[in-house]
Amino acid sequence: MSRSTLTSFKKKALSKASVKKEYEALSPAYNLRKKLIALRQKAGLTQEQIATVLHTQKSNISRLENASSMNSPKLSTIEQYAHAVGYDIKISFVPKKKAK
């Protein structure tokens, strides 16, 4: 018996409509957190360093960057984070895809 890879597991799971719907609903928050981490790393900052810049604690930065966090950050927090790593934010809205 061979072990399934993450890719094959994901493909099988996403073939279920209910799983795919939930996955897509969580995607924006996950992508935001991945982007925050990437920007911080590109700026050469640790979580401790960005926490100092933002006058907060490392645990708050960790929670902000944690993809499984149930807390949604405020827009002002994201903006402060972006400025700390040398970026401005831009928000765009895209039309929803219509179900077939």
Helices and strands as residue ranges (DSSP letters): H 6-14, H 17-42, H 47-53, H 58-65, H 75-84
